[in-house]
């Protein structure tokens, strides 16, 4: 019997780097990246030198100097610094954006559903509204509403007198006033103990989520209707009603907020820098871990592609950049410490009211005339003559586009879904609530997010009616200081941040309602 002797296997030679496709691919990308950064560095340095030679200010020193301007309205009409003035403009812009998003969404859904109504009058009115508003430029609409509000001759509305306030010198209250000074209407306002009641309500919201999930789980187990949404809603209502009377028990949170404020005041800046740096490393590592977990199989970790390696490297690089930024720029950590200390200090003051009064008060608008001219009092919710045209303009304009988005989303649902619902005996309201709208929202949300972004950026047109939002305030600042480039840079950073924030919220909700394939 012959014995075969196996020859030793030849060791596989390593491919040299200049012939390794993966190495060449990564090396080319790295060289290209450094080349781009070098070009930007050279161009930026040269541009900075040229601007300095021409005496053009590119520093941000105006943020800490007295601007010498007076704003028409806002939380601070005489800002002490340029940074404070921009902050007032940001708050004014966000007021219009947040209120406009809610109002335009409600109005747009109503108009979009109305256009699909079988009632001829309702459908044609909705169609006329959409086709008219969409084809008039928003700037023209804002100016038109500004003209309307400033040319109203007197106080019109539902007040004590039949056609106007009968005695504004001694003061009078009503339900709604509209004049060349703006619009004022009745509203609910926070009172002493509101924050304690709000904290109690927050506990109720958490409890309602648990109740909803519990009832929904029972529905899946038993197969019968458990009215999960009704139970969750009633839980919130119950906590709100009980908290209306027992909210002072949440006053202990005031001591907690005060302790946190003192703790932040005693912390050195370097400690927060270390915490932020560790958080940057933690989140980068967490992202990498989840990324690798998604690629694990029963046989082990799947082979990573070049794109996977690039994503992992990018996440690690982002964590490293976060560490460098937080340790090199101490001003960021100092600003966070000061802002957190001021916030918890304010919350400590809010929670010191431990009486059992009503947490909300209802205020009706009033007219007062301390001098020669009547003005609105501080008892109602007032829209100034500058805020009113911007808010009404962006709301009505954006609602027309949202209505078309809603209509398109509803029409995208198969007609068989409606026929099946009607065959089961559902009313048209039930059909929309349980079958059509839940499916349509998955189609509606992405374009709806684009409309929210458009609304946020369209608020800059408020400069046409002298509304002091961030663009108008910034323009006034660089006319005063000459810091045009720094102001425009801050504009860009602010609008990018707002756009990314709105997109993140819409995308998060879009993922929540997306269909999950099994």
HUHU-V102528 format. One record per run of one state. SS is the DSSP state (H for helix, E for strand, C for the rest). FROM is the first residue (numbers start at 1). TO is the last residue. If there is no record, write none. Layout:
SS,FROM,TO  SS,FROM,TO
//
This chain:
C,1,16  H,17,19  C,20,20  H,21,53  C,54,60  H,61,64  C,65,81  H,82,115  C,116,119  H,120,134  C,135,137  H,138,151  C,152,155  E,156,156  C,157,158  E,159,159  C,160,171  E,172,174  C,175,175  E,176,179  C,180,181  E,182,185  C,186,186  E,187,190  C,191,193  H,194,222  C,223,227  H,228,266  C,267,268  H,269,293  C,294,295  E,296,297  C,298,299  E,300,301  C,302,305  H,306,328  C,329,329  H,330,350  C,351,359  E,360,363  C,364,365  E,366,368  C,369,374  E,375,376  C,377,380  E,381,384  C,385,386  H,387,411  C,412,414  H,415,423  C,424,427  H,428,465  C,466,469  H,470,481  C,482,483  H,484,513  C,514,518
//
